[in-house]
Amino acid sequence: MNLKSITIPEGVVSIGEEAFFDCSGLTSVSLPESVRFIGDIAFDGCSNLAFVTIPSKFHTSSEAIRLQLDRIWPQGFLTPSSVNQLSKQDEASAILVNGFVVGANIIEPGRGYTENPEVSIIGGGGSGALGTAVVENGELVKIEIVNTGRGYTSSPTFVIAPPVRNLETTIAIRLVPAITVAGEAGESVLIQTSDTANGPWKDWRRVQINSSGTTEIDLDKGAVNKFYRLRN
C-alpha cells in the first residue's frame, strides 16, 4: 500500500488483528487515547514505520513485540498527550540533482529536542541517502546530507524522529516471604518442612542464631505453601 501516514480519530476503542498488515509505505501511525484493545501483530510488515502514537498502556517491550513494533521500541513510541503538546511538527523537503539527494530545506523546524533526532530518507524511487539532523536551542535547524544516495526520480520523504520524551520508570519490587528463628546466640537450629501440619517432616535447612538472638531466612520459591517446625 502507498499510505504514508494514518491517523485514527478519537472515539475508536479497538484495532483489529493485522490491521496494518504489509503497509510497508507507512512512516507514522497515530492512535487516539480512546483505544483500549489492539489485536496481535497489528503492524506486521510495516517495515518503514518510524514512530507510532499509541496510548501509554501499550508502552512496554512485550506489547511492542506482540504488535510487531519492537524494531522502533522505545524511541519510536509516543503517547497521544505528548503529541498534542507539540506546537510544531518538523518537516523537510529534499533537494534533488540528477537523481542525488544533495540537500534539505527545513519547512517546519520541530521544537523540544534535547539531542539530535534520527533522520530516515525513504521513497522517491532511489536508495542510499543518509542525513544527520542538527539541533540548536531545542530546535531543528538543518539536515546535513552525509550520503547522497542515487537513482531518485522524485523527492523522497524525510522522516524525522520526534523529541524524545522521558519514559516512566517502573520498579518491580518482589516481596520475599521469610521466617524468623529466635534463640540463644550461636545456637544451631534445624528447620523441617512438610506439606501438611501432621507431617511427614523433612529436614530443610540448619541455621545458626546470630548475635542479636534472631535469624531471618528467606523462603525458597515454591516453599511458601508449606508447614515448618524447629528441632535442635
Secondary structure, DSSP 4 states (H G I P E B T S, - for coil): ----EEEPPTT--EE-TTTTTT-TT--EEE--TT--EE-TTTTTT-TT--EEE--GGG-SHHHHHHTT-GGGTTTTEE-HHHHHT-S---EEEEEEETTEEEEEEEEE--B--SSPPPEEEE-TT-EEEEEEEEEETTEEEEEEEEEEEE--SSPPEEEEPPPPPPPPP--------EEEEE-STT-EEEEEEESSTT---EEEEEEE--TTSEEEEEPPTT-SSSEEEEE-
